[in-house]
Amino acid sequence: MERQTNESAPSRPKHREIYIDAFRGLMALVMVQGHVFDTLLTAAARADPLYQLQVVAHGSTAPGFLFASGFVAGLPRAPLSARAMLRRAKRLLFVLAVGYALHLPYLSLAKSLNASAAEKAALFACDALQVIAVTQLLVLVVQWLAGRRWTMVTGTLALLVLGGGPAVWASGVAGRITPLLGAYLDDKTGSHFPIFPFAAFVLAGTMAGATVGRQEEGVRRRRALVFGGAFIAVGALLSIPLAGVVDFWGVSPAYALLRLGGLLVLLQMVERATHHEWSIVAPLALLGHETLLVFVFHLYLLFGWVLGAAPLGALVGHIGFVAAGAVTVLMIPILLTVASVWHRAKVAAPHEASLLLAFATTLFAFEFVTRPW
């Protein structure tokens, strides 16, 4: 009887979680390569045209990372129950706290309060984790207020962020308000991923998860290609009147639309790869499933943290392309091992893994608050 029930149940999409996790893993892996090259290459190597070419190629890596985070958030049916909404809000607040913790100048609240202006600017800077957490928290509020019409409101917000970005950057308003909030508005404060325009990628990803990701495979493919092609076409056309008016490589809505279109097409290419069951898909999916851990750990390897110096710190600015490529290749099995160990621990003992994470977080917070200097 149980067997008949299982067989009669509707089949779940086999590749839904795999392809999006593989896409997230691909974005994370390319991001790691970009950070390795940016950090470890000599000044002469960074002046080479080859480096400039890879900088252009990496222009969509961070937007892809943000887009994928939104895509996953848009997959569950909304509006969510109060319990599910609270659970997601707690996760997002944790991500936000991790984002700021990575920027801490010292493992001491007292010492951080007396940090220099430059150190405080670095602490407040809006990075990838901050824009992901804040934008997705905003989406939760929209889902709660707008109900089933949340995608329309979210799409409107995405357009406002894209269209208003150039004006916000040009206004200089970020420099006239408190640095904590100003860091979210433009890049003049040192932020790498301010809300304008990068929140648009999270918002668009959330909409894509709801309108494309939930669909049957054939419908999903057609919608992704149609929307992707439309974004590319509109972005290309929009770049003409905006040429010389808005920095194309910065806050330009045209460039953002071109990126979004390319990401939707790339997402479909990754999904097709999952059907062929290529051997690279499973490792990429593992990295994508544990994106936060991979993100934090690779930053520690390259830049260190308040808990210790960077293991690769001695190589910063001292190696060439071949050596940087070798470092990237050697980092992959390390990241895979760390991700695999933590993933297996969560699967085998989810309650204990949660307790371990809570204990580590509490211990870090206690040390940060109580250390005098």
N, C-alpha and C positions, 0 to 999 in steps of 0.2 A: 504493500500500500504506500509506504514511504517512497519507494522507488518510482511508482507511478506519479506521485505528487511532484517529485523533483523533475521528472521528464516532461510533465505537462506545464511546468512553470515557464514563464517567458524567459528567454535567454537574455543574459546581460551582455552588453557590448564588450567584446573580448579586448578591444584595443583602446578603449576610452582612457583609462588611467595610464596605460603603458605609453601611449603616444604623447600625452601631455607631459608625463614625467620625463620621457626621453627628450622632449623639446626643452624642458627646464634644465635637464642635465647638459644638453648641448650648449645652451646659453651660459650655464655656469662654467663649463669647461673652456669655452672660448674666452670668457671673462678672466679666468685664471691665467690663460696664456697672455692676454693683454696686460694684466697687472704685472706678470713676471717680466715682460719685455719693458714696460714703462719704468719699472723699479730697478732692474738689474743692469740694463744696457748702459754702456758708456755714453758720454755726451756726443762723441764722434758718431757712434752708431745711431743715436737718436736723430742726428742731422742727416742721415742717409735717406735717399728717396724711398728705399725699401721700407724703412720704418714709417715714413709718412703714409705710404700705401696701406700698411697694416692698421694705422690709426683710422684711416677712412673706412676700411673694412670692418673695424670694430665699432663703428658709429651706431650700429643697431644692436649691439650685444646687451648693453644696459637696458635700452627700451624693451628688448626681448625678454630680459629677466623680469622687468616690471609687468609687461603684458602677460607673461605666463602666470605670475602670481595672481593677477586679476582673473585670468581665465579659470583657474581652479576655484576661486571664490565664487564665480558666477554659475558653477555647475549645479549646486544644490537648489531645489525649488525654493522660491521666496514668495511671500514673507516667511522667515524662519519662525519657529516657536521661540518663546521667551527664553527657554533653557538653552536652545541651540545658539541663539543670538548672544547670550551671556557667555557661553563657552567660547565662541569665536572672538568676542571682544576681549576676553582674558588672554587668549593667544596673541592677539594683535598688540595688546599692551605690553606683553612680554617681548615681542619683536621690537617694539619701540624702545623699550628699556635696554635691550641688547644693543640697538643702534647707538644709543647715547653712551652706553658703557664702553663701547669700542673706541670712543673719542675721549675718554677720560684722560686728563693729563697726569693724574696721580691717583694712587689707591688710598685716598684720604679726602674726606669731605672738607675738612678744615683747610687743607693745603690747596684743594681745587678752588675753594671760594676765594683764595688769595692768589690765584693764578694770574699770569700776565694777560694783557688784552688779546694778544695773538693766540694764547692757549685757550682762552674762553671762546674766541671766534671759532677755533677748530672744534671745540666741544659742542657748540650750538649748531654747527654746519649740518645742513640737511643732506643726508646720504641715502642710499638705496633703501635701507631698512626703514628709515623714518618716513619717506614718501609712500612706501608700500603700506605701512601700518596706519598712518594718518588718513590716507585716501580710502583704504578699506573700512576704517571706522566710520568715515563719512558715508560710504555706501550702506553700511548697516543702518545708519540714521535714516537715509533715504528710503530703504526698504521698509523700515518701521513706519515712516510717515506716509509714503506714497503707495504702500501695498503692492498690488500686482502691476501697477504702472511705474514701478521703480526703474525699469530699463529706459523708459522715455525720459525720465528726469536725469538719470545717469548719463545718457547720451547728450542731453542738453548741457550738463555740467562739463562734459568732455569738450564740447564745441566752445564753450565759454573759456575754458582753460587754454585751448589752442588759439582761439581768436584774440583773447586778451593778453596773452603772454608778451608780445612785443611792447604793448603799451605799459604793462607793469614793469618790465625791465627798463624801459626808457624813463619812467617816472621818477626813479630813484627813491620810491617810498620805503624800500627796505632799509635804507640808511637813516630814516627818520623815526623809526619805531624801535621797540626793544629788540636787541639782537636775537633773542630766542625765537621771536616771530618773524623778524626780518629775514632770517636765514632760509625761511620757507618760500620766499618770493622770487629771488634772483640769484645769480652766481657771483655778484660783486662782494658778497659776504664770505665767500670761500666755499659755498655749497656746491657739491658736484651734481646733485639731482634735486633742484628746487621744484616746488609744486608746478610752477609755470616753466616749461611745458610738461614735465615728466609725469605729473598726476594723470594726464590725459591717457598715457599708455596703460596705467592701471585701470582707469575707468573703462577704456575701450576693451581691455582684456576681460573685464567683468561682464560687459555687454556681450562680448563674443562667446564667453562661456555659457551665458544664458540663451542666446539666440542661435548659436552655431553648435556649441559643444554638446547640447542635449539632444540633438537631432540624430535620426538614423544616418548611417554612414554615407549613403549616397547623397542625401540632402545636405549633410554637413559639408561634404566635399564641394558640392555646387555652390552653396552659400559662401563658403570660405573663398573660393576662386572668384566668384562674382564680386563680393565685397572687396577682396584684395585688389582685383583689377580696377575697380572703381576708385579706390583710395589712391592707387598709383596714378591713374589718369587725372584725377582732380588735383593731386599734389603737383604733377608735372605742369598742368595748366596754370595753377595758382602761382607757381614759381616765376612765371613770366612777369606779371604785374608787380610782384614783390621784389624782383631783382633790383639791387641797389637801395632798397628801402629797409629791408630786414635782413640781418645776417642769416644766410641760408643754412650754415652749419651750426647755428645756435638755436634761437627760439623761433625760427621760421615755421609757421603752420604748414607750409608746403613740404618742407623736409620731414616734419612729423608724420604727415599723411603718407608720404612715400615709404617711410619706415614701417608704418602700420600695415600698408598693403603688402610689403615684402614679407613681414612677419606672418601674416595670414597664409601666404603662399608657402612659406617655409614650413609652417605648421602642418600643412597638408602633405608636403614632401616627407616629413618625419613620420607622419601616420602611415604613408605608403610603405616606408621602410619597415615599420612594425609588422606589416603583413608578410613581408619576405623573411621575417624572423632572422635578420642579420645579427651576427654575434655581438656587434657593438651596441645593440639596442638595450640589452639587459644592464650592462654597466652604466650607460647613460641614464636609464630609468632609476637606477639606484642613487646616482648623484642627484637626480632631480627630486627624488622622494625625500632626500635629506639635504635639501638646498641650504637651509639655514646653517647647519653644521659645516657644510663644505665652505660656505661663504666666510664664516667666522674663522675656521681653522686655516684657510689659505691666507687670510689677512694676517693672522698671527705669525705664520711662517715667514711672510715677507716683511712685515712692519713691526712685529712684536706687540706687546701690550703692557699694561701696568703690572702684570704678573711676571713678566720676564722679557728679556731681549729677543729680537727676532732671530730664529735659527739661521736664516739666510742673510742676516744683516751684513756680514762681512763681504758679501758679493754685490751689494748695492752700488750701482754705477761703475762696476769694474769689469764686466764681461761683454762679449760680443754676441752676435746672432746665434752662432752655432752652440755656444755654451748656454745661452738663455733657452734655446730650444731643448737642449739636453735636460736642463733643470725642469722645464715644463713636463717633459716626458717622465722624468723620475718622480715628479709630484703626483702624477695620476694614480699609480698604485697606492701611494700613501693616503690620498684622499678617498680612494675606493675602500681601503681597509678600515679607515676610521668610520666611514659611512656604513659599511657592512656590519661592523661590531655594534654600533649604536642601534642600527635597524634590527638586527637579530635580538638584541637585548629588549627592545620595545615589544617585539612580537612574542618572545618567550616569556617575558615577565613585565607586562605593561604597567601594573601597579607599582612594582618595585622601581622601574625606570622613572616613573613620574615622581616617586618619593626621592630618588637620587637627584633628579633635576631640581626639585624643590629645596632639598638640603643644600646643594651647591649654590643655588641662587641666594638662599638665606645667609649662608656663610659668607658669601661675597659681600652682600649688603651690610652684614654686621661688621666685617672688617673695614669696609669703606666708611661707615658712619663713626666707628669708635676709634680709628687710628688718629692720633693727635697730629701727626706730621709725616 
